[in-house]
């Protein structure tokens, strides 16, 4: 007889991470499946690509284990659209023009807890000319995958909120807006708690899988990572392809939504946070130009990088902002530019942390995960620029898939025990606070200049 396993999926931009737990709630394995992304355009991926990966991985697991329950955490902010080649997933990083007039739909996004920004599926839909909106679906990657897995169209509250097409006040879809745009209310995803079973795995589509396997929606990727470490801290962030920071709260203040997002977790709980496009992507850009990441930071003087290579979200919420290198001198070295890039990433995280400090009522440490946490220099600068201590946990690279498997376990009444052993605690020391303050002032000045020039 096959051993039973709970499966937590973390379907990301560049790879799939999996955490497995047995029927006692003990985590047994972390697995990683890297893929070469197939794109029809930057940030535009065929749905069949992601489903093929998930189908292959689950079929492989089903050969070895009885799959008890599966949770589907995905990257957030996607929306699906019909094309001549099939359904495309428009992801967070797909290129989208900013609308000149946003007032018509900014209120709709705000009701969902989202600032007006091209990041959101709702923005993409509502900024499209009315005659072309019929090609959009009302959902993104998670909902499409759950329907392919179970035959049921369902999602969780965080992913629904992050679409920009939800109403936090009603805990339901913004049906008026969707129906005004010709969408069939019968094709709106059922919004469920992240640990609520939504259907059974379609065994015929997965070789060796059992039709009794339950599927739960899980949380969005960032909220799922926060859920995994909530017994350690209410304050969590990641430094990966993109960068984000978030705090669980029971009483969000929607007046803050111009600086951060506010998503529902369930009818009683919300999560507040922000995201930046400029994280390890900045390092990839710098490395391509020959500015390699280094561990030992050097003195950069007046040199500073404002890293808005992909625009910037929190707290500016504009995908049109452009990156700037200031203080370049004839004797500036490659090493100094490399250090300026690392400081820019660290200061970007620090800016989000400062915005969220009022919600961190317990003074919890900031739990950090993602590839950027392997950079000694980045962590040093963050710790020198914020008031919260930094905590790095065992299995930090799998926080999202761990949160996902916890949801999978809760869906069948099994309490999964995360491996949240503290491996590093870095104390906030204020050593970079003066430099950070100067950097933020430069960001504010450039943002104000850009918007005055544009509008």
DARAQUI-V801799 format. One record per residue. N is the residue number from 1. PHI is phi in degrees with one decimal (999 if undefined). OMEGA is omega as a letter, one per 20 degrees, with the letter a starting at -180 (* if undefined). Layout:
BEGIN
<<N PHI OMEGA> <N PHI OMEGA>>
END
This chain:
BEGIN
<<1 999 a> <2 -71.6 r> <3 -72.5 r> <4 -84.7 r> <5 -141.1 r> <6 -86.5 a> <7 -124.3 r> <8 -110.5 a> <9 -100.4 r> <10 -124.6 a> <11 -94.8 a> <12 -103.2 a> <13 -68.5 a> <14 -117.4 a> <15 -174.2 r> <16 -112.2 r> <17 -109.9 a> <18 -132.5 r> <19 -119.4 r> <20 -112.1 r> <21 -134.9 a> <22 -87.0 a> <23 -74.4 r> <24 -96.3 a> <25 92.3 r> <26 -85.7 r> <27 -70.7 a> <28 -107.3 a> <29 -152.9 r> <30 -118.0 a> <31 -125.3 r> <32 -133.7 r> <33 -123.8 a> <34 -85.9 r> <35 -138.5 r> <36 -88.5 a> <37 -65.1 r> <38 -93.1 a> <39 -124.6 r> <40 -81.9 r> <41 -161.1 r> <42 -54.8 r> <43 76.9 r> <44 -118.4 a> <45 -122.2 r> <46 -63.9 r> <47 -57.3 a> <48 -60.6 r> <49 -63.1 a> <50 -66.1 a> <51 -65.2 r> <52 -61.2 r> <53 -63.9 a> <54 -62.0 r> <55 -61.0 r> <56 -64.0 a> <57 -67.8 a> <58 -67.1 r> <59 -63.3 r> <60 -64.6 r> <61 -64.1 a> <62 -68.5 r> <63 -68.5 a> <64 -103.7 a> <65 -127.4 r> <66 -85.4 a> <67 -84.1 a> <68 -76.0 a> <69 -154.3 a> <70 -125.8 r> <71 -115.1 a> <72 -115.8 r> <73 -90.2 a> <74 -127.4 r> <75 -57.0 a> <76 -94.3 r> <77 74.7 r> <78 -94.6 r> <79 -144.3 a> <80 -95.1 a> <81 -147.3 r> <82 -72.6 r> <83 -129.7 r> <84 -64.0 a> <85 -99.3 a> <86 124.0 a> <87 -80.7 r> <88 -104.4 r> <89 -99.0 r> <90 -86.2 a> <91 -94.7 a> <92 -56.7 a> <93 -101.3 r> <94 -74.5 a> <95 -75.6 a> <96 -141.8 a> <97 -70.4 r> <98 -78.0 r> <99 -71.1 r> <100 -68.6 r> <101 -112.8 a> <102 -107.9 a> <103 -61.7 a> <104 -65.8 a> <105 -122.1 r> <106 -59.6 r> <107 -64.2 r> <108 -60.8 r> <109 -63.6 a> <110 -60.4 r> <111 -62.7 r> <112 -90.5 a> <113 90.1 a> <114 -114.6 r> <115 -65.3 r> <116 -76.8 a> <117 -154.9 a> <118 -63.9 r> <119 -54.1 a> <120 -89.3 r> <121 -58.1 r> <122 -61.5 r> <123 -62.7 a> <124 -59.4 a> <125 -64.0 a> <126 -77.8 r> <127 -92.4 r> <128 -83.2 r> <129 -52.4 a> <130 -50.5 a> <131 -68.1 a> <132 -102.7 a> <133 -72.5 a> <134 -63.2 r> <135 -76.5 a> <136 -80.5 r> <137 -99.2 a> <138 -89.5 a> <139 -146.6 a> <140 -118.2 a> <141 -60.7 a> <142 -59.6 a> <143 -63.0 r> <144 -63.2 r> <145 -67.0 r> <146 -61.6 r> <147 -65.9 r> <148 -68.5 r> <149 -75.8 a> <150 -123.7 a> <151 86.0 a> <152 -109.7 r> <153 -92.0 a> <154 -148.6 r> <155 -155.2 r> <156 -107.7 a> <157 -66.0 a> <158 -63.9 a> <159 -69.7 r> <160 -62.6 r> <161 -58.8 a> <162 -73.3 r> <163 -74.4 a> <164 83.2 a> <165 -117.8 a> <166 -113.4 r> <167 -120.8 a> <168 -58.6 a> <169 -63.7 a> <170 -102.2 a> <171 52.3 a> <172 -155.0 r> <173 -61.1 r> <174 -79.2 a> <175 -62.4 a> <176 -59.6 a> <177 -63.6 a> <178 -66.4 r> <179 -69.9 r> <180 -61.3 a> <181 -95.4 r> <182 85.1 a> <183 -87.1 a> <184 -73.9 r> <185 -60.9 r> <186 -72.0 r> <187 -104.5 r> <188 -90.3 a> <189 -65.0 r> <190 -69.1 a> <191 -94.4 a> <192 -127.5 r> <193 -63.0 a> <194 -61.5 a> <195 -109.8 a> <196 -97.5 r> <197 -57.9 a> <198 -111.7 a> <199 167.8 r> <200 -106.8 r> <201 -61.5 r> <202 -74.2 a> <203 -58.0 a> <204 -67.7 a> <205 -94.1 a> <206 -134.4 a> <207 -54.9 r> <208 84.4 a> <209 -78.4 a> <210 -98.9 a> <211 -68.8 r> <212 -86.1 r> <213 -67.0 r> <214 -89.1 r> <215 -122.5 r> <216 -114.9 a> <217 -73.4 a> <218 67.3 r> <219 -92.4 r> <220 -60.8 a> <221 -59.8 r> <222 -65.1 r> <223 -57.2 r> <224 -64.6 r> <225 -62.7 r> <226 -64.0 a> <227 -63.7 a> <228 -66.6 a> <229 -114.1 a> <230 -66.4 r> <231 -78.4 r> <232 -97.0 a> <233 -158.6 r> <234 -88.6 a> <235 -117.8 a> <236 -143.0 r> <237 -149.3 r> <238 -137.0 r> <239 -121.3 a> <240 -124.0 r> <241 -55.9 r> <242 -113.0 a> <243 -132.2 r> <244 -149.3 r> <245 -150.3 a> <246 -157.0 a> <247 -139.3 r> <248 -74.2 r> <249 -151.7 r> <250 -97.7 a> <251 -130.8 a> <252 -70.4 r> <253 -104.4 a> <254 -63.1 r> <255 -66.9 r> <256 -86.7 a> <257 -67.9 r> <258 -75.4 a> <259 -105.8 a> <260 -150.4 r> <261 -97.8 r> <262 -136.1 a> <263 -114.6 r> <264 -75.7 r> <265 -99.0 r> <266 -157.4 a> <267 -61.1 a> <268 -105.4 a> <269 -129.2 r> <270 -125.9 r> <271 -132.8 a> <272 -114.2 r> <273 -177.2 r> <274 -157.2 a> <275 -138.5 r> <276 -125.8 r> <277 -78.0 a> <278 -110.2 r> <279 -126.6 r> <280 -64.5 r> <281 -60.3 r> <282 -65.5 r> <283 -65.2 r> <284 -61.4 r> <285 -62.1 a> <286 -64.0 a> <287 -63.9 r> <288 -61.5 a> <289 -91.6 r> <290 91.9 r> <291 -101.9 a> <292 -74.8 r> <293 -68.1 a> <294 -127.6 a> <295 -80.6 a> <296 -94.4 a> <297 -71.6 r> <298 -109.9 r> <299 -72.7 a> <300 -109.1 r> <301 58.6 a> <302 -84.9 a> <303 -69.5 r> <304 -150.0 r> <305 -111.3 r> <306 -99.8 a> <307 -89.4 a> <308 -77.1 a> <309 -66.7 r> <310 -116.4 a> <311 69.8 r> <312 -151.7 r> <313 -98.8 a> <314 -57.6 j> <315 -101.6 a> <316 -97.3 r> <317 51.8 r> <318 -146.4 r> <319 -79.0 a> <320 -92.1 r> <321 -62.0 a> <322 -114.9 r> <323 -71.0 a> <324 -141.3 r> <325 -107.5 a> <326 -107.0 r> <327 80.6 a> <328 -69.0 a> <329 -121.4 r> <330 -61.7 a> <331 -101.6 r> <332 -63.8 a> <333 -99.9 r> <334 -60.1 a> <335 -61.3 r> <336 -66.6 r> <337 -66.3 r> <338 -59.8 r> <339 -66.9 r> <340 -62.8 r> <341 -66.1 r> <342 -64.9 r> <343 -63.5 a> <344 -62.4 r> <345 -64.1 a> <346 -63.8 a> <347 -66.4 r> <348 -63.2 r> <349 -63.5 a> <350 -59.7 r> <351 -62.0 r> <352 -66.8 r> <353 -60.7 r> <354 -62.8 r> <355 -65.1 a> <356 -92.8 a> <357 -51.0 a> <358 -61.1 r> <359 -90.4 a> <360 -87.4 a> <361 -65.1 a> <362 -84.9 a> <363 65.6 a> <364 -65.4 r> <365 -66.9 r> <366 -89.3 r> <367 -80.3 a> <368 -116.0 r> <369 -139.2 r> <370 103.6 a> <371 -59.3 a> <372 -65.9 r> <373 -72.3 r> <374 -84.2 r> <375 -93.4 r> <376 -59.1 a> <377 -65.1 a> <378 -62.3 a> <379 -64.7 r> <380 -61.0 a> <381 -72.6 r> <382 -60.6 a> <383 -61.7 r> <384 -84.3 a> <385 -119.5 a> <386 -126.4 r> <387 -95.7 a> <388 -89.4 r> <389 -66.4 r> <390 -103.8 a> <391 -120.6 r> <392 -114.3 a> <393 -103.7 r> <394 -58.7 a> <395 61.1 a> <396 -60.2 a> <397 -69.4 a> <398 -119.4 a> <399 -62.2 a> <400 -66.8 r> <401 -68.1 r> <402 -67.5 r> <403 -59.1 r> <404 -65.1 a> <405 -70.9 r> <406 -63.1 r> <407 -61.8 r> <408 -60.9 r> <409 -66.7 a> <410 -62.1 r> <411 -65.4 r> <412 -121.6 r> <413 79.6 r> <414 -111.1 r> <415 -91.5 r> <416 -83.5 a> <417 -99.4 r> <418 -70.2 r> <419 -91.9 a> <420 -105.3 r> <421 -66.8 r> <422 -75.5 r> <423 -102.3 r> <424 -146.5 r> <425 -126.5 a> <426 -110.7 a> <427 -79.4 r> <428 -65.6 a> <429 -129.0 r> <430 71.9 a> <431 -68.0 r> <432 -113.2 a> <433 -62.8 r> <434 -64.1 r> <435 -66.8 r> <436 -60.7 a> <437 -60.4 r> <438 -65.9 r> <439 -63.1 r> <440 -64.1 r> <441 -62.2 r> <442 -64.3 r> <443 -61.7 a> <444 -61.8 a> <445 -63.3 a> <446 -70.2 r> <447 -63.4 r> <448 -63.2 r> <449 -63.1 a> <450 -63.0 a> <451 -69.8 r> <452 -66.2 a> <453 -70.9 a> <454 -76.6 a> <455 -124.1 *>>
END
